[in-house]
Amino acid sequence: MTQNFSWLHRGTAEIFPQPTDADSEIESLEKRLATTDRPLRVKLGIDPTGMDIHLGHSIPVRKLRAFQDAGHTAVLIIGDFTARIGDPTGKSEMRRQLSEQEVLQNAQTYLDQVRPILDFDTPQRLEVRYNSEWLSKLDLGKILQLLSTMTVGQMLAKEGFAERYKKENPIFLHEFLYPLMQGYDSVAVDADVELGGTDQKFNIAVGRDLQRHFGQKPQFGLLLPILIGLDGEQKMSKSLGNYVGLSEHPFKKYQKLQQVPDHLLAQYFTLLTDLPLEKLPENPRDRQKVLAQEIVKQYHGEKALTEISQGEVPEFSLSGVPFPSKLTYILAASSLCKSNSEGRRKIQENGVRLDGDRITDIDTTFENPSELFGRVLQVGKNKFVRLVP
């Protein structure tokens, strides 16, 4: 009986290696899935280089959940060691190195944000590993062994390095270690499959080479598209402001997702939901509404969606607030906090967001109320108001 692998191929950009006319002996991932007598170990590595992630980051996590639902073991690797270097992929200059404390704090927020996606309740279906577990123990001899598996020419063929070398931008030696360390993660957890964006093919291929070097069966690579942002042109990115954050308030998510450009709706449905495309409404406006409803329901549940649908988002009028005004004053005036001092403490604890963006400066001040109209001010997970005139 032929197995249905529609879940595997939905939204997938590439699976490698694949059998070819020249080499028909190569096993396909579909065949491995159909014939394996054990759950496959499916690796996804995430480097906690920031505190917040967006819907674009959720795409490989959703595919990881699909493997869980098919009976396989998700191996979620928190790159607490590699994050201290930072993935140089697509970067025109060296990334800032993070402290251990910053990385661990970011890692906890990442786990909180992907919890609605993955099955955390079935122990045999999920392993959460930190790569400092093995990378911090590598001695100089093992590092030299890793370095001996690649040439400088191979490293410079990597897209980001090639561009920087051509422009004579500095490339630091420790950055060459990043793909090798990420590849060694696959050796450490004995991965059968690794997931990543299309920009991760080089790193995943390094993992295959290292597994072969250490006598393991090389993993399959499964690549997923990079999500285009709400501007309809560039990849979703917080720095570009075209993103929908996983930790944003459901009302703000709902608002933003109704702005997805028509030509991207099919991609968003394919990559971010399990809804069959052939059953979606014809009208783009109706499609936007269905998309917004589905995403809110995924991350916040039916109750949040019902509240939004019934217009039950609490509002706070700024008409009585004197401007310029400190954010701490607005937090107290809106009753999100009991006092200015509690507002300062919540900001210091990274518990205050404006339109999903975390506020970290206790002296944040707004000159004019118009810059706040329509925005959602949030404290913690459950206290929020929409700011109105």
N, C-alpha and C positions, 0 to 999 in steps of 0.2 A: 504494500500500500504506500502510495506517494505521500510524503509529509508536506504539510503546508508551511512554507517558510515566508509567508507574506510579512510577518512581524519582523523578520530579519532584514528584508529588503526595503521596507518602508522608510523612505527618507535617506537611505544609505547611498553615499556617493561612490564608494569603491570598497571591495574586499580583495585583499591580496595575501598570498599568491593565488592565481587562478590557473586551472589546466589550460593549455594552449595546444594548437595543432603541432607545434614544435616539441612540446613536452607534455604529453597527455598523461604522464605518470603522476603529475602533481595532484595531490588530494585537494578537493574543494572543501570549504568550510561546511557547506550543506551536507556533504558526504560524512564529514567528521561528526556533525550533529546527529545524523541519522544512524550512525553505526557505533557511536561511543557507548561503552558500558559503564560510564561514570559521568557525573556532572563535570562540565568543562569549567575551568577557572578563567573568568573573564575580568581583565584588569582595566581599571580606569584610574589614571593618576591626576590629581588636582593639586596645583601649587597655591597655597593660600597667601598670595601676594597682596591682597586687599581684603576689606571687610565685607564687601557686598558683591553678590553675583546677580546676573540678569538672565533673561529667558534664553539668550544665546548659549550660556553655559549649561543650561538644563538639557540641551539636546543629547549629548553623550550620556548624561545621567539617566534620561528616559530610556535610551537604548539598553543601558545596563539593567534597568528594571525589566525590560522585555526579556532579557536573558534569564533573570531571576524567575519570571513567570513561566518560562519554558523549562524550569527545573535545574538551572545551572547556578554556579556560585559566583556572586559578584565580589570582586576584590577591589575595594576602594582604597587607593593609596593616597594618603595625605602627605604631600611632599614637604614635610617640615624641614628636611635637610636641603633638598634642591631649591626650595624657595629662597634660601639664603643667598643663592647665586642668581636665580631668576632665569626663566627660559629666554634665551636670546632670539628665538624665532620671531621674525618680522620686525625686529628692533633695529633702529638706525644707530643706536648708541647703547653703551652698557647700562643695564638696569641697576637701580639702587639696591644695595645689599641690605636685607632686613635683619633685625636682631631676633634672637630666639624667642623673646617675649612677644614681639610683634607677630611672629609667625604662628605661635600657639594660640594667641588671641584670635587671629584671623581664622585659624583652623576650626575653632569652636563655632564661630558664626557660620562658616561654610556648612558644617554638619547640620546645624539648626535649619539652614535654608533648604538643604536637599532632603530633609527628613520626610516632607510630604510626598516625595517621588519614590524613594526606595523602600523596600520591605526591610525594616529594622527589627521586625518581630519574630522572624524565623531564623534562628542562629545559623543553621547550616546553609542559608542562602546569602549570607553577607559576612565578609571579613573587612574590618576597617583596620588598616595598617599604616604606620608612620615610617617613612623610609629612613629616618635616623636610626631605626632599629638595626639596620645592617650597614648603611653608608657611613655612620659615625665610627664603625669598627674596622673600616678598611685601613690596612697599614700601607706603607709606601710601596712594598713589594706588590700588593694587589692592585694599587693604583697604577703602577708601572705596567702591570699585566694588562689592565684595561686600556691604557694609552697605546700599547703595542698592537692593538687590534685595528687601529685606524691610522691613515696617513694624514698629513697636513692638507694634501690635495683633496682628500675626501671631505675633510671638515670645511674647506673653503668652497666646496661645491654646494654647501648648504645655503639656501637662498639669502638669509639675513647676513651671513658672514660674507658671501660673495659681493653683495651690494656695499657693505661697509669697507671691504678691502679695496674695491674699485674706487670708492670715494676717499680712500686713505683715512677713514675714520678708525680710531684705535680698536683693536680686538685683543682682549686680555686673555692670557693663557687659561685662567680658571674657567672662562666661558666655554672652552673646548671640552671641559669635563662634564658640562650639563647633559648633552645627549648620551654620553657614556654612563653617567649615573642613572639617568632615567631608564636607559636600556638595561642596566644592571638590576633595576627594580623587577624587571620581567624574569630575570634569573632567580632572584631571591624568592619570588612568590610562585615560580614555576607556572607562568601564565600560558594558557592555550590560545587566548584571544586578547588583543589589546584594542581599546576604543580610543578614538581621538578625532579632532577636526582635520579637515583636508590639509591644514598647514603642519600637521604632526607626522606626515608620512616618513620623513627623514628619521625622526626620533624613534618611531615604531620599528623602522627597518633596522636601526642600530640594535634595538632589543632582540630582533631575530638573529642578527649576526653574533651577538654575545651569547645567546642561548646555544647556538650551534658551537661556539667556541668552548663553552663549558659542558658540552655533551648532552644538552637538552634538545627536545624536539622543538623547532622554531614555532613561535606563535603566529597566528593569523593576525593581520591588521584589518580593522574595519573603520573606514573613514566616513565622517559625517560633514554635511555642508556647514559653512559659516553663515549664521543668520544675518540677513540684511536688516538694518535698523529702521525705525519709524520714518526716517527721512527718505527711505526708498532707494538710497544710493550706496551708502557706506555700511560696513559691517557694524552690528550693534555694539555700542561702546558707551560706557558711562562718560568718558571724557568728551565724546561728541554730543552727548545729550539726547541721543536717539534710542534710548534703551527703555525697557520695562524691567524693573528690579524685582527679584523674587521676594524681597522683604518689604516691598512697597505696600501701602494700605490697599485693600481690595477695591475701594472706590477709585483710587488713582489708577490702579491697573485697568479697571473697567473703562475709565475715560481714555486712557492712552491706547488701548487695543481697538477702540472704535475709530482710531486715526490711522490704522494700518493701510497703506496704499493698496488700491485694488489689485495691482499686478503681483503683490506679494501674498495675497490671502491664501492661495493654494499652498505656497511654501510654509506659511505659518501653521495651517491646519495639518499638513503632512508631518512637520517636524515637532510640533508642540502638542498635538492631540492624537487620539486614536479614532476620531470620527471618520466615517467613510466619505470621501469627497463627492461621490455620486449622489449622496443624499442631502447635500447642502443646498440652501436656497439659491435661486438664480441671481437675485438682486444683491449687488455688492454691499449695500448698507445693511441688509439683513444678515449677510455673511459676517460682517464686522461685529454685529451684535451677538451672533451665535458664538463667535470666537471669544469675545470678551466674557460671555457667560461661562463658557467651558473652562477657560483659564482660571477665572475667579473660583469656580467650583473645585477645580483640582487642588488649589493651594489653600483655600479658606473654607470650603464646605458650602453646603446648601444654605445654611443660615445666613452667611455673609451675602450670598447672592440674593436671597429674599429681601434682606434689608436694603440692598442697593436698588433692587427693582421697585420696592415700595417707597423709595425716596427717604429712607430713614437715616440718612447720613447727618449727624448733628452739625449745626452751623454755629459759628461765633462771629458776631458783628464787630468790626474794628472801629465803628463810629465813635465809640467812647474812649478809644486809646489815643493818648497824645503821641505825636510823631515829631522828631525821630524817637523810636522806641526800642529798648533792648528786648531781645527775645525772651529773656527771663521774666520780664514784666508781662509780656503777652501770655506766656505759659501760666502765670499766676492769675491774670485777669480772666482767662478763658476757663479756669478751674481744672486745667490739665495737671497743674501742680498746685499744692496748697499755699506755696509762698515762692518768692524770688529765690530764696536759698535752696529750696527743694529743686527749683528749675535748674540752678547752677549744678547741683549734685547729679541730676539726671543727665545733663549734658556731659559732665565729666565721666559718667558711667556709659557713655555712648548710647543712651536710651532715647534720644530726641531726633526726630527726622522731619524734614520739610519736603513734601512731595517725594518721599522715599530716600532723599539724600540725608545722610547722617550729619548732624551738626556737632562739631567738636570744640568750637570756640565759645567760651562762656560770655564773652563780650560782644557776640554777634548783635548788630544793631541794624534796624531798617529805617531808612530816611523817609519813605513815602508809603502809605498803606496800599496804593495801587499795585505795588510790586508783589503784594501778598494775596490779592483777591483771587479766589478760586482755588487756592492751594490748600493742601491737606497738611495740617500740623499734627504730629503723632508723638505720643510718649508711651514707650513700651509697645506691647503687641495689641492692646485692646482699648487704649484711650486715644481719641482723635477728634478733631473738628475740622470742618471746611471753613476757611476764612472768607468772609463776605463783607461788602460795604456796610 
